[in-house]
């Protein structure tokens, strides 16, 4: 019997692993290395290998049974559970805290460190791939789980792999199941270092805490390995390697796997939550290349060649994790025999970047020494020890202050430390690299090697200077690569205008009336230029008008999917005014909501016929309770103006941290996914928890009785902060290195140029669930500055790091990006329907015709794929006018999806409405209610009192037969499970 998952995915992976030196063991039943199905580790194998790889000074095994039992008990009985236990196990693997009592005749009987893995000699470890590995869960939601593949190193489960039949939603389903496994089996959650989801064509990896959007593909790090993979898989050169073959052939090759686990897998506290992070392929590649260059430098020094100060440049696009790349580099250096004695100095030129990097460097296992002043920095730099020092290039500079006017003649360039075992990591290396500060740093550390990190294109005139200071560009992770890997989301651009009369009054109030000529064309040009002046942009009335527009724009486009916004103001004064104006805009909007008539509020089709203003009010009415609780905060630097005393709430650094934390926390998750229990039981595919419309009511949320009793679910993050910050207003702070995935919109109300502009617009590009793109909303016309900024860069360099020299490659106008995508995806659905002979979906008969065809599970999967991409594209355009022509088509697709979910009791991610944005779901939900479909469909379970009655009411015999068939199949499954 054909079994695509086993034959096309699982078996080829096993064969490839065996060709690489792994041993395959089916099942690993009790007696094959473990005592019961409840055991997650293979204790017998662990004991044997630990004894073999831990040797005494004479090179002989010395651990006796008693000591081995002590070691195994330490591994198994770690008191920490969950993520903390997983991090603790990784530290146990890689650290030196695992010790046992030594022998009296050796080292005075002192306790001896024990290694569970031979990192230095990978070939001495035992590699085992177990297929269909059963784990009894005892306290889990199901009595046991069966894992497709588990990779054991020395009897320890390092990687869990879920294989799926190739299909459009296969990897999504695999990730859901992997998370379910680690939730149901706590011991598995403690040991598993990697989770891998694959359907062969697509393969992605993550950790036990990685959300779906942070699972990633592995790309080639070492090009030469391709030929080895082809030899092992028998793949000819004219056929491309699949993602699974690349991930297995390189990442799961033992030396790489051990490197990834030892040096590139770390625990970190993110937003007060412990998470486990594993490097992406570009971070691993960059560190490998940098280490090779440092090794070559050391060999040259050993041959009496003068120390080379050029460590190279790592160019990784903004948002792709440069700070963590630095942290991984430090970890590798500390474990490297030749390089572990290096002093590492991390240099940045921004205080907020220093804080971010300090947080990332906390994953290195050592505490960074932060220089608090220039004198303190000199002490740290002069100290001859292999420590980790964090300094700003100029300690006196704050965010909004100009550069110091100190000139090069004032530089004190005396050597503080002439060791050649110093590596200096310069963040944002493009900015102050040629300034007097770097000259002073070079004078202080004359024999150090400098490595530059940047994610901003290097200016045309500075490329040569950059290479003179740092050396060649060693590693490039381009914008197009990051978007392909979903390390970032693409940026889209939209310009907004406020009424001309408001701008005219602001210009008059600012004292520029005489500068405005009377002629029409000249006047228009003058007004446009004057509207960008600081005095005009600070005008209270103009800020009020723009704040109104910003707030309503956010309510209409970002709030439904729970995204936040950042506002960039022209000055600190303007930022404070914006903070107040946004809350006043909220208050005015709520007053208008209060004045809506009840007839309009309770009309399910009111939104369809309303104008834009009324649509915004209806959207706000559905989220009134949330809108009453949200707030805005300003984050600005301290100054010495008379206003600063009144601005202390917004300039205090301690409060800044609190504001940033609350902003990053977001305000709930509008797109909750199904509990895994429902999919594993295949009963009640429609039971969802979702806090829409102040407490539920979506037709997707139908109560279902699960065989064996009533089950209720609540999401882990159901609580929304009491007063969430959804707008954060800045002048210059938080425009570099600020990492807030919840941010989708950057409102620009300050003219910006060159590097600052390129860095600022990258703020909304961090990925988050259902974030299709980041959005730049422009009130001052920065698109011309962006084009000018790009013209300042070397064209060849731009093509390498961005992919093009055109501004659209950085941020494409919204209407040019999302509308063509929506049109293309609608065409995909139409073509599929036409191929099946379905002429339309407007009538119940046409929809029933498609429903009958969807009895074929492969067609259902294909239909779900094209529908999902179309509805995702529609959610990106809604509620703009360009979406109107697609709404009826989307409603009818939604009805078919809803009925197919009920009829075919589909498992896992198929026909899952919560993969779509809230705007699309509301569109479909209202239509299902209006059509009265809820009252006509049969219940999920065949034993329900009204099941026969509802089946009889179906339109034809074929529909009735299909309903009975799948209801009976589900009933048999439920009885078999119980």
KETITI-982037 format. One record per residue (C-alpha): residue in one letter; x, y, z. Coordinates in steps of 0.5 Angstrom, whole numbers, padded with zeros to 4 digits, always signed. Layout:
KETITI-982037
AXYZ;...
This chain:
KETITI-982037
X+0000+0000+0000;X+0003+0007-0002;X+0005+0011+0004;X+0007+0018+0002;X+0010+0020+0008;X+0014+0014+0010;X+0016+0013+0003;X+0017+0020+0000;X+0020+0023+0006;X+0022+0019+0012;X+0025+0013+0009;X+0030+0018+0004;X+0032+0022+0010;X+0033+0015+0014;X+0037+0013+0008;X+0041+0019+0008;X+0043+0019+0015;X+0045+0012+0015;X+0050+0014+0009;X+0053+0020+0013;X+0054+0015+0019;X+0048+0014+0023;X+0045+0007+0025;X+0038+0006+0024;X+0034+0003+0029;X+0026+0002+0029;X+0022+0003+0035;X+0027+0003+0040;X+0022-0002+0044;X+0024-0004+0051;X+0030-0008+0052;X+0033-0004+0046;X+0037+0001+0050;X+0031+0003+0055;X+0027-0001+0060;X+0020+0002+0059;X+0016+0006+0053;X+0016+0012+0058;X+0024+0013+0058;X+0026+0018+0053;X+0033+0017+0054;X+0037+0010+0052;X+0040+0009+0059;X+0044+0003+0057;X+0047+0007+0051;X+0049+0013+0055;X+0052+0009+0060;X+0057+0005+0055;X+0059+0011+0051;X+0060+0016+0057;X+0065+0010+0060;X+0068+0010+0053;X+0070+0017+0052;X+0072+0019+0059;X+0079+0017+0060;X+0084+0017+0065;X+0091+0020+0064;X+0093+0013+0062;X+0088+0014+0056;X+0084+0008+0059;X+0076+0008+0062;X+0076+0009+0069;X+0068+0010+0071;X+0065+0004+0075;X+0058+0003+0075;X+0057+0007+0082;X+0060+0013+0078;X+0056+0012+0072;X+0050+0011+0076;X+0051+0018+0079;X+0052+0021+0072;X+0046+0018+0069;X+0042+0020+0075;X+0044+0027+0075;X+0042+0027+0067;X+0035+0024+0069;X+0033+0028+0075;X+0034+0035+0073;X+0029+0039+0078;X+0028+0044+0073;X+0022+0042+0068;X+0020+0046+0061;X+0024+0051+0058;X+0029+0052+0064;X+0030+0045+0064;X+0032+0045+0057;X+0037+0050+0058;X+0040+0047+0064;X+0041+0041+0060;X+0044+0044+0055;X+0049+0048+0060;X+0050+0041+0063;X+0052+0038+0056;X+0057+0044+0054;X+0059+0046+0061;X+0064+0043+0066;X+0059+0043+0072;X+0058+0035+0071;X+0063+0032+0076;X+0064+0026+0080;X+0069+0023+0085;X+0075+0022+0083;X+0080+0016+0084;X+0085+0017+0090;X+0091+0015+0086;X+0089+0021+0081;X+0089+0028+0082;X+0089+0027+0090;X+0082+0025+0089;X+0079+0031+0087;X+0072+0031+0083;X+0073+0030+0076;X+0069+0033+0070;X+0065+0029+0066;X+0063+0030+0059;X+0057+0027+0056;X+0059+0028+0049;X+0066+0028+0046;X+0066+0035+0043;X+0073+0034+0041;X+0073+0028+0037;X+0066+0027+0034;X+0067+0020+0031;X+0068+0017+0038;X+0060+0019+0039;X+0055+0014+0038;X+0050+0016+0033;X+0043+0013+0032;X+0036+0015+0028;X+0030+0012+0031;X+0024+0011+0027;X+0017+0011+0030;X+0019+0012+0037;X+0014+0012+0042;X+0013+0016+0049;X+0008+0014+0054;X+0006+0021+0057;X+0002+0019+0063;X+0000+0026+0065;X-0001+0028+0058;X-0007+0030+0054;X-0006+0023+0051;X-0003+0016+0053;X+0003+0016+0049;X+0006+0020+0043;X+0010+0017+0037;X+0015+0021+0034;X+0017+0020+0027;X+0024+0020+0028;X+0029+0022+0034;X+0036+0023+0033;X+0040+0020+0039;X+0047+0022+0040;X+0050+0018+0046;X+0043+0015+0048;X+0041+0023+0049;X+0035+0025+0044;X+0038+0031+0041;X+0033+0032+0035;X+0026+0031+0034;X+0023+0030+0027;X+0016+0030+0024;X+0015+0028+0017;X+0009+0030+0013;X+0006+0028+0006;X+0009+0033+0001;X+0003+0038+0001;X+0002+0046+0002;X+0000+0046+0009;X+0005+0040+0011;X+0010+0044+0015;X+0005+0048+0018;X+0002+0041+0021;X+0009+0038+0023;X+0010+0045+0027;X+0004+0044+0031;X+0005+0037+0032;X+0012+0038+0035;X+0010+0043+0039;X+0004+0038+0042;X+0009+0033+0043;X+0014+0037+0047;X+0007+0040+0051;X+0005+0032+0052;X+0012+0029+0054;X+0016+0034+0059;X+0022+0029+0059;X+0022+0030+0051;X+0022+0038+0052;X+0028+0038+0057;X+0032+0034+0052;X+0030+0036+0045;X+0035+0041+0043;X+0032+0042+0036;X+0025+0041+0033;X+0025+0039+0025;X+0019+0040+0021;X+0019+0037+0014;X+0016+0035+0008;X+0022+0034+0004;X+0021+0040-0001;X+0021+0044+0005;X+0025+0043+0012;X+0025+0048+0017;X+0028+0047+0024;X+0027+0051+0031;X+0027+0050+0038;X+0022+0048+0043;X+0020+0055+0044;X+0020+0057+0037;X+0014+0060+0034;X+0012+0058+0027;X+0015+0064+0024;X+0022+0063+0027;X+0022+0056+0024;X+0027+0057+0019;X+0031+0053+0013;X+0038+0051+0013;X+0042+0054+0007;X+0049+0052+0004;X+0054+0054+0009;X+0060+0050+0006;X+0059+0050-0002;X+0063+0044-0002;X+0059+0040+0002;X+0054+0040-0004;X+0058+0034-0008;X+0058+0030-0002;X+0051+0030-0001;X+0050+0028-0008;X+0054+0022-0007;X+0050+0020-0001;X+0043+0021-0004;X+0045+0019-0011;X+0042+0026-0014;X+0045+0028-0021;X+0048+0035-0022;X+0042+0037-0026;X+0037+0036-0021;X+0036+0041-0015;X+0037+0039-0008;X+0031+0039-0004;X+0031+0043+0003;X+0031+0037+0007;X+0037+0034+0003;X+0041+0040+0005;X+0039+0041+0012;X+0040+0033+0013;X+0047+0033+0009;X+0050+0039+0012;X+0046+0041+0019;X+0045+0034+0021;X+0052+0032+0019;X+0055+0030+0026;X+0061+0036+0027;X+0056+0041+0025;X+0050+0039+0029;X+0055+0039+0035;X+0058+0046+0033;X+0050+0048+0033;X+0048+0045+0040;X+0055+0047+0043;X+0056+0054+0041;X+0050+0056+0037;X+0044+0054+0042;X+0043+0059+0048;X+0038+0061+0053;X+0035+0068+0053;X+0030+0072+0057;X+0026+0075+0052;X+0020+0080+0055;X+0021+0077+0061;X+0020+0070+0058;X+0025+0064+0058;X+0026+0062+0051;X+0031+0058+0047;X+0035+0060+0041;X+0038+0057+0036;X+0043+0060+0030;X+0040+0061+0023;X+0044+0059+0018;X+0047+0066+0016;X+0050+0067+0023;X+0053+0060+0023;X+0056+0062+0016;X+0059+0069+0019;X+0062+0066+0025;X+0065+0060+0021;X+0068+0065+0016;X+0071+0070+0022;X+0074+0065+0026;X+0078+0062+0020;X+0080+0069+0019;X+0083+0070+0026;X+0086+0063+0025;X+0090+0065+0019;X+0092+0071+0023;X+0094+0067+0029;X+0098+0063+0024;X+0101+0069+0021;X+0103+0072+0027;X+0107+0065+0029;X+0111+0066+0023;X+0113+0072+0025;X+0109+0076+0021;X+0106+0083+0023;X+0099+0083+0026;X+0094+0084+0021;X+0089+0089+0024;X+0083+0087+0019;X+0078+0082+0021;X+0073+0083+0015;X+0066+0086+0015;X+0060+0082+0016;X+0054+0085+0012;X+0047+0082+0015;X+0041+0086+0013;X+0038+0090+0019;X+0033+0085+0023;X+0037+0079+0022;X+0040+0078+0029;X+0047+0082+0028;X+0048+0082+0036;X+0047+0075+0037;X+0052+0073+0031;X+0057+0077+0036;X+0055+0073+0042;X+0055+0066+0038;X+0062+0069+0036;X+0064+0070+0043;X+0062+0063+0045;X+0066+0060+0039;X+0072+0064+0041;X+0072+0062+0048;X+0072+0054+0046;X+0077+0055+0041;X+0084+0052+0043;X+0088+0058+0040;X+0083+0064+0041;X+0080+0063+0047;X+0085+0068+0051;X+0083+0073+0046;X+0080+0080+0050;X+0074+0082+0046;X+0072+0089+0046;X+0065+0091+0043;X+0064+0098+0041;X+0058+0101+0039;X+0056+0109+0038;X+0049+0109+0041;X+0047+0108+0048;X+0040+0104+0046;X+0045+0100+0042;X+0049+0098+0048;X+0044+0096+0052;X+0041+0091+0046;X+0048+0088+0045;X+0049+0087+0053;X+0043+0083+0053;X+0045+0079+0047;X+0052+0078+0050;X+0049+0075+0056;X+0048+0069+0052;X+0056+0068+0052;X+0056+0065+0059;X+0060+0071+0061;X+0058+0078+0064;X+0060+0084+0060;X+0064+0089+0063;X+0061+0095+0061;X+0065+0102+0061;X+0061+0107+0065;X+0066+0113+0063;X+0072+0114+0059;X+0076+0113+0065;X+0073+0107+0066;X+0074+0105+0059;X+0081+0106+0059;X+0082+0102+0065;X+0078+0096+0062;X+0082+0096+0055;X+0089+0096+0059;X+0087+0090+0063;X+0091+0084+0060;X+0086+0079+0061;X+0081+0075+0056;X+0075+0079+0058;X+0069+0081+0055;X+0069+0089+0055;X+0063+0093+0052;X+0064+0101+0051;X+0061+0106+0047;X+0066+0110+0042;X+0064+0116+0045;X+0062+0116+0053;X+0059+0123+0053;X+0054+0122+0047;X+0047+0121+0048;X+0041+0119+0043;X+0039+0126+0041;X+0045+0130+0042;X+0050+0132+0036;X+0057+0129+0035;X+0062+0132+0040;X+0066+0138+0037;X+0073+0135+0039;X+0078+0135+0033;X+0083+0130+0031;X+0089+0134+0034;X+0085+0133+0041;X+0086+0125+0041;X+0090+0122+0046;X+0093+0116+0042;X+0097+0113+0047;X+0097+0105+0047;X+0093+0102+0053;X+0094+0095+0051;X+0099+0093+0045;X+0097+0085+0046;X+0095+0082+0039;X+0090+0078+0042;X+0085+0083+0042;X+0079+0083+0037;X+0075+0089+0037;X+0067+0088+0034;X+0065+0095+0032;X+0057+0095+0031;X+0054+0099+0026;X+0061+0100+0023;X+0059+0104+0017;X+0058+0110+0022;X+0064+0113+0026;X+0069+0109+0023;X+0073+0114+0020;X+0072+0119+0026;X+0077+0121+0031;X+0074+0116+0036;X+0076+0110+0032;X+0083+0114+0031;X+0084+0114+0038;X+0081+0107+0039;X+0086+0104+0034;X+0092+0108+0038;X+0089+0105+0045;X+0090+0098+0042;X+0095+0098+0036;X+0095+0091+0035;X+0088+0089+0036;X+0084+0086+0030;X+0078+0090+0028;X+0071+0086+0025;X+0066+0091+0023;X+0058+0089+0023;X+0053+0093+0019;X+0046+0092+0016;X+0046+0099+0012;X+0049+0100+0005;X+0056+0103+0005;X+0057+0110+0002;X+0060+0111-0005;X+0066+0114-0002;X+0067+0110+0004;X+0067+0103+0001;X+0075+0104+0000;X+0075+0107+0007;X+0071+0101+0010;X+0076+0096+0007;X+0082+0100+0009;X+0080+0100+0017;X+0076+0093+0017;X+0078+0089+0011;X+0074+0086+0006;X+0067+0084+0006;X+0067+0077+0009;X+0060+0075+0009;X+0053+0078+0006;X+0046+0076+0008;X+0042+0081+0003;X+0035+0084+0004;X+0033+0079-0001;X+0035+0073+0003;X+0033+0075+0009;X+0026+0076+0006;X+0026+0069+0003;X+0028+0066+0010;X+0022+0070+0013;X+0028+0073+0018;X+0025+0080+0016;X+0018+0082+0013;X+0018+0086+0007;X+0017+0094+0007;X+0011+0098+0004;X+0010+0105+0003;X+0004+0110+0003;X+0004+0117+0004;X-0001+0121+0007;X-0004+0129+0007;X-0007+0133+0012;X-0012+0139+0010;X-0008+0144+0007;X-0012+0150+0011;X-0009+0146+0017;X-0002+0147+0014;X-0003+0154+0012;X-0005+0156+0019;X+0001+0152+0022;X+0006+0156+0017;X+0003+0163+0019;X+0003+0161+0026;X+0011+0159+0025;X+0012+0166+0022;X+0013+0164+0015;X+0007+0168+0012;X+0012+0173+0008;X+0016+0167+0005;X+0009+0164+0001;X+0008+0168-0006;X+0001+0169-0008;X+0002+0165-0015;X-0001+0158-0015;X+0005+0154-0017;X+0010+0157-0014;X+0006+0158-0007;X+0005+0150-0008;X+0012+0149-0008;X+0014+0154-0002;X+0008+0151+0002;X+0011+0144+0001;X+0018+0146+0003;X+0016+0150+0009;X+0011+0144+0011;X+0018+0141+0013;X+0021+0146+0017;X+0021+0144+0025;X+0017+0150+0027;X+0011+0148+0023;X+0012+0141+0024;X+0012+0143+0032;X+0005+0147+0031;X+0000+0144+0036;X-0006+0144+0031;X-0002+0141+0025;X+0000+0135+0030;X-0007+0135+0033;X-0010+0134+0025;X-0004+0128+0024;X-0005+0125+0030;X-0013+0124+0029;X-0011+0121+0022;X-0005+0117+0025;X-0010+0114+0030;X-0016+0112+0025;X-0011+0109+0020;X-0008+0105+0026;X-0015+0103+0028;X-0017+0101+0021;X-0011+0097+0019;X-0007+0095+0024;X-0011+0094+0031;X-0015+0088+0028;X-0009+0084+0028;X-0006+0087+0034;X+0000+0091+0031;X+0002+0097+0034;X+0006+0103+0031;X+0012+0108+0032;X+0011+0115+0031;X+0018+0119+0029;X+0017+0127+0031;X+0021+0133+0029;X+0023+0135+0036;X+0023+0133+0043;X+0017+0138+0044;X+0013+0135+0038;X+0014+0128+0041;X+0011+0130+0047;X+0005+0134+0044;X+0004+0128+0039;X+0004+0123+0046;X-0002+0128+0048;X-0005+0129+0042;X-0006+0121+0040;X-0010+0120+0047;X-0014+0126+0045;X-0015+0123+0038;X-0017+0116+0042;X-0022+0120+0046;X-0025+0124+0040;X-0026+0117+0037;X-0030+0114+0043;X-0035+0120+0043;X-0036+0119+0036;X-0037+0111+0037;X-0042+0113+0043;X-0046+0117+0038;X-0047+0111+0033;X-0055+0109+0033;X-0056+0102+0035;X-0059+0100+0029;X-0053+0101+0025;X-0049+0098+0031;X-0053+0091+0030;X-0054+0091+0023;X-0049+0085+0021;X-0048+0088+0014;X-0048+0096+0016;X-0040+0096+0014;X-0041+0094+0007;X-0046+0100+0006;X-0042+0105+0010;X-0037+0110+0008;X-0030+0110+0010;X-0031+0114+0017;X-0037+0110+0019;X-0033+0104+0018;X-0028+0106+0022;X-0033+0108+0028;X-0036+0101+0027;X-0029+0098+0027;X-0028+0102+0034;X-0034+0100+0037;X-0033+0092+0036;X-0026+0094+0040;X-0029+0099+0045;X-0027+0096+0051;X-0019+0095+0048;X-0019+0102+0046;X-0021+0105+0053;X-0015+0102+0056;X-0009+0103+0051;X-0004+0109+0052;X+0001+0112+0048;X+0008+0114+0051;X+0014+0118+0049;X+0021+0116+0049;X+0026+0122+0049;X+0033+0124+0051;X+0034+0129+0057;X+0036+0136+0055;X+0037+0143+0058;X+0031+0147+0056;X+0026+0150+0060;X+0021+0145+0058;X+0025+0139+0061;X+0023+0139+0068;X+0016+0138+0065;X+0018+0133+0061;X+0021+0128+0066;X+0016+0123+0065;X+0018+0122+0058;X+0026+0123+0059;X+0027+0119+0065;X+0031+0113+0063;X+0028+0108+0068;X+0021+0109+0065;X+0024+0108+0058;X+0025+0101+0060;X+0018+0100+0062;X+0015+0104+0056;X+0019+0099+0052;X+0017+0093+0055;X+0010+0095+0055;X+0010+0097+0048;X+0014+0090+0046;X+0009+0086+0050;X+0003+0088+0045;X-0004+0088+0047;X-0006+0081+0046;X-0006+0076+0040;X-0012+0076+0036;X-0010+0070+0032;X-0010+0064+0037;X-0009+0057+0033;X-0013+0051+0035;X-0011+0047+0041;X-0007+0041+0039;X-0012+0036+0043;X-0017+0037+0038;X-0013+0035+0032;X-0010+0029+0035;X-0017+0027+0037;X-0020+0029+0030;X-0026+0030+0034;X-0029+0038+0034;X-0025+0041+0029;X-0029+0047+0030;X-0027+0048+0037;X-0023+0055+0038;X-0022+0060+0043;X-0022+0067+0041;X-0023+0073+0044;X-0027+0077+0038;X-0033+0082+0039;X-0032+0082+0047;X-0032+0075+0048;X-0033+0070+0042;X-0039+0069+0038;X-0036+0067+0031;X-0039+0062+0027;X-0032+0058+0027;X-0033+0058+0035;X-0038+0052+0035;X-0039+0048+0042;X-0037+0041+0041;X-0037+0035+0046;X-0031+0031+0045;X-0032+0024+0046;X-0030+0022+0053;X-0033+0028+0056;X-0033+0036+0056;X-0026+0039+0054;X-0025+0047+0055;X-0019+0051+0053;X-0016+0057+0054;X-0010+0060+0051;X-0004+0061+0055;X-0003+0069+0053;X-0011+0070+0054;X-0009+0076+0059;X-0008+0083+0056;X-0004+0088+0059;X-0008+0093+0064;X-0006+0099+0060;X-0002+0097+0054;X+0002+0102+0050;X+0000+0101+0043;X+0004+0108+0040;X+0011+0110+0042;X+0013+0117+0040;X+0021+0119+0039;X+0025+0124+0036;X+0031+0120+0035;X+0031+0114+0040;X+0029+0107+0038;X+0031+0108+0031;X+0037+0104+0031;X+0037+0097+0033;X+0030+0097+0036;X+0027+0090+0036;X+0019+0090+0037;X+0016+0085+0032;X+0009+0088+0035;X+0010+0094+0031;X+0008+0094+0024;X+0007+0102+0022;X+0012+0107+0023;X+0009+0114+0022;X+0014+0119+0019;X+0013+0126+0021;X+0021+0128+0021;X+0025+0129+0015;X+0031+0124+0015;X+0036+0123+0010;X+0042+0118+0008;X+0044+0112+0013;X+0039+0115+0019;X+0033+0114+0014;X+0035+0107+0012;X+0036+0105+0019;X+0029+0108+0021;X+0025+0105+0016;X+0027+0098+0018;X+0024+0098+0025;X+0017+0095+0023;X+0021+0089+0019;X+0021+0084+0025;X+0017+0078+0023;X+0011+0076+0027;X+0005+0072+0026;X+0001+0074+0021;X+0005+0080+0019;X+0005+0080+0012;X+0009+0087+0011;X+0012+0093+0015;X+0009+0099+0013;X+0012+0106+0013;X+0007+0112+0013;X+0010+0118+0011;X+0007+0125+0013;X+0013+0129+0010;X+0015+0126+0003;X+0021+0122+0005;X+0021+0118-0001;X+0025+0123-0005;X+0030+0123+0001;X+0030+0115+0000;X+0032+0115-0007;X+0037+0120-0006;X+0040+0116+0000;X+0041+0110-0005;X+0044+0114-0010;X+0050+0116-0005;X+0051+0108-0005;X+0056+0104-0009;X+0051+0101-0015;X+0055+0094-0015;X+0055+0094-0007;X+0047+0096-0007;X+0046+0090-0012;X+0050+0085-0007;X+0046+0087-0001;X+0039+0090-0003;X+0038+0086-0010;X+0037+0093-0014;X+0039+0100-0014;X+0032+0103-0014;X+0028+0105-0008;X+0022+0100-0009;X+0027+0095-0007;X+0027+0097+0000;X+0020+0100+0001;X+0015+0099-0005;X+0009+0103-0005;X+0003+0099-0002;X-0002+0099-0008;X+0004+0097-0012;X+0005+0091-0008;X-0001+0088-0005;X-0006+0089-0010;X-0002+0086-0016;X-0001+0080-0011;X-0008+0080-0009;X-0010+0079-0016;X-0005+0074-0018;X-0008+0070-0012;X-0015+0070-0014;X-0013+0068-0021;X-0010+0062-0018;X-0016+0060-0014;X-0020+0061-0021;X-0016+0057-0025;X-0016+0051-0020;X-0024+0052-0020;X-0024+0052-0027;X-0020+0045-0028;X-0025+0042-0023;X-0031+0044-0028;X-0034+0049-0022;X-0036+0055-0026;X-0037+0059-0020;X-0039+0059-0012;X-0045+0064-0012;X-0051+0059-0011;X-0051+0054-0006;X-0052+0049-0012;X-0045+0051-0014;X-0042+0051-0007;X-0045+0044-0006;X-0042+0042-0013;X-0035+0044-0010;X-0036+0041-0003;X-0037+0034-0006;X-0031+0034-0010;X-0027+0036-0004;X-0028+0029-0002;X-0021+0028-0005;X-0016+0029+0001;X-0011+0031-0004;X-0016+0036-0008;X-0018+0039-0001;X-0011+0040+0001;X-0009+0044-0006;X-0016+0048-0005;X-0014+0050+0002;X-0007+0052+0000;X-0010+0057-0006;X-0015+0059-0001;X-0010+0061+0004;X-0006+0065+0000;X-0012+0069-0003;X-0015+0070+0004;X-0008+0072+0007;X-0007+0077+0001;X-0014+0080+0002;X-0013+0081+0009;X-0007+0085+0007;X-0011+0090+0003;X-0017+0090+0007;X-0021+0095+0008;X-0018+0099+0003;X-0023+0100-0003;X-0018+0096-0008;X-0021+0090-0004;X-0028+0091-0005;X-0029+0087-0012;X-0026+0081-0009;X-0030+0081-0002;X-0036+0077-0005;X-0031+0072-0008;X-0028+0071-0001;X-0034+0070+0003;X-0036+0064-0002;X-0030+0061-0001;X-0030+0062+0007;X-0037+0058+0006;X-0034+0053+0003;X-0028+0052+0007;X-0033+0052+0013;X-0038+0047+0011;X-0032+0043+0009;X-0029+0043+0016;X-0035+0041+0018;X-0037+0035+0013;X-0030+0032+0013;X-0028+0033+0020;X-0021+0035+0017;X-0015+0035+0022;X-0009+0039+0024;X-0008+0046+0020;X-0013+0044+0014;X-0018+0049+0013;X-0016+0053+0020;X-0019+0060+0020;X-0015+0063+0025;X-0009+0063+0020;X-0012+0069+0017;X-0012+0076+0019;X-0018+0078+0023;X-0021+0083+0018;X-0022+0077+0013;X-0025+0073+0019;X-0030+0078+0020;X-0032+0079+0013;X-0033+0071+0012;X-0037+0071+0019;X-0042+0076+0018;X-0044+0073+0011;X-0044+0066+0015;X-0049+0069+0020;X-0053+0073+0014;X-0054+0066+0010;X-0057+0062+0016;X-0052+0057+0015;X-0051+0055+0022;X-0058+0053+0023;X-0057+0048+0017;X-0051+0044+0018;X-0051+0037+0022;X-0047+0037+0028;X-0040+0034+0029;X-0042+0028+0032;X-0047+0022+0030;X-0050+0021+0036;X-0053+0028+0037;X-0060+0028+0038;X-0061+0032+0031;X-0056+0029+0027;X-0061+0025+0023;X-0066+0031+0022;X-0060+0036+0020;X-0057+0030+0015;X-0064+0030+0012;X-0064+0037+0010;X-0058+0037+0006;X-0059+0039-0001;X-0058+0032-0005;X-0057+0025-0004;X-0049+0026-0005;X-0049+0031+0000;X-0052+0026+0005;X-0048+0020+0003;X-0042+0024+0004;X-0044+0027+0011;X-0046+0020+0014;X-0039+0017+0011;X-0035+0022+0015;X-0039+0022+0021;X-0039+0015+0021;X-0031+0014+0020;X-0030+0020+0026;X-0035+0016+0031;X-0031+0009+0029;X-0024+0013+0031;X-0027+0016+0037;X-0029+0009+0039;X-0023+0006+0037;X-0019+0011+0041;X-0023+0010+0047;
